[in-house]
Amino acid sequence: MKSIREWRDLEQLGINYLTAESCGLSMRLLCDVNQKGKETVEAFLRCSLTSENWNSKVNGEPAVASVMLTRGVLDELAAFAWIYQTGNPARLSDRGVICMEHTDSVTDFERVERCYPGRWIGESNHPGNGIDNTHAMSGRQS
């Protein structure tokens, strides 16, 4: 299991926090992304990233784009990125995001539930379970 508690922890998922000085209102953070991070952010925001990167590397891989992200999106982005890249569930808690790995045991899951009040993301029986949902009545994907 891993935890993501701050912006620097997202680098392992291809998203590298650079600075808050790029936003004149100090509301957004400039981040570089490698290819994996770019695909993840694009899926999360349902957009295409077209701005050039500022630095050359993200987690040892070439940076391919930059994005400005709001400070408040950290936990949701972290949980989404973990699920999107690994297929494993994550737990949103007041202590950050707890990311479960395929090697974690049932006991590990139970311990996380006891120690980290919150909610599981990526574990549901919803008919559209996954990154994009399928509307139960119409079958349309969002």
Secondary structure by P-SEA (a helix, b strand, c coil): ccccccccccccccbbbccccccccccbbbbbbcaaaaaaaaaaccccccccccccccccccccbbbbbcccaaaaaaaaaaaacccbbbbbccccbbbbcccccaaaaaaaaacccccccccccccccccccccccccccc
